[in-house]
Amino acid sequence: MRRVAAGFTLVVAVLATAGCGSQVRDYIADTYEHRGSSGDIDTYNSPDTVGTTVSDIVANLDPAARKADGGNEYLRYNDDIVTVGPAAGGGSTIRVEDLDGRWFSVADADRATYHAAAAVASNHLVALLGQAARLAEGIGVPPEAYLDLARATLDNVASLGPSAALTGPAARCDWETVARHLAAIAEDERPAYRALAAAAARLAGTTPPPNLLQP
């Protein structure tokens, strides 16, 4: 079994002599430009390459474990994961996540499934919001109008769980509304809507009419 930090695809072995998370967090905050915070994650800019930035951080405080994956470097400290990756405009981006003791075990045979879940939770969520943005822009509504709704939905999932947080036409068997949605949106947007409406119905335990969600 390997241990995995929640929210990351990093697989590390936790060593007995873990580095102090708060010290590395303080060093990064004092050394690099702070870009912003989101929940337990702080993001910083470094003008240096990934390798140079990681070397500087490690020289300040040895991590308990270190791993390179896909151009990123991951440093495991007592309470933090530090992720250093290349920035689009040059230099590198540093992400510091407070783990707050959130660890779990993933068998080696299950790593691909773990990564698939991470892709759904992150990459596919962005693609979904991209569809919402296209639909909104098509009727002259700014996509930002939906961001508060998306944030509230994630908060509900965090506090209630997916099943209890689910609302909408598929959850209440309002298939006439689903049909109106499909008729209103562009043909090339319908496959994604059908797939997600079917997933919502599966989560809610409802059954759509035959052929409604078929291509």
Phi, psi and omega in degrees: 000146174238154182259143188231140176277132182301135178089356181231154175267014179285134174244121183225158171261123182280121183272160183292329182256076182286144176289164182277118183297317185296327180293315180292325178297317179294319180299313181296319180296326181279340190256328189241161181285125180281125180266327181163173181229147175212107182063237181269008186247129171248139183241138183228157173256141171236136178284349185265168177294168178302313183298316180293319180297315179297318179299320179295316181294315182294325178295330178285319181203123180294133174282161174289329179205157184215140180211143174252138182202117174061036179089350178259154173244135181242129180241124181260121174246182187303311182240005187224151163248127176253122179246125179242123181222164181293139177267150185299322183266014184105162185075209182212163178247136179246128175243128179243116179249128174282112185285331177052038175076013184273092179231152178206166183257140176228124178292150180305322182293343183257007184298322181294321178293319176301316181292324177298317178297321178296320178296319178297315184291334184245292185297315182291329176297319177296318178297321177297316179292332174296321176295317177301320179295318179297315180296318181295313182297330179295339178244016175079019179257131179294134180303332181300340180297340184260354185293320178297322177297317180295318179298316180296324179295316178297321177298320179294320178297319181295323184269330187249336189094156185303314185297312182289333182279344185289129173229183176106178188297322181293328181287330182254014178062033178269074187286337175297321177293319177301316179297320178295321177300313182297324179289331186277329187269161181297153184301322183284353175266347186290321180303316180294319179298315180300314182298318182285326175295321177295321178294322177295319178296321177298316180294322182279344183077027179256163183237114179287158176300152180303136174076350182299319184255017176272148178302000000 
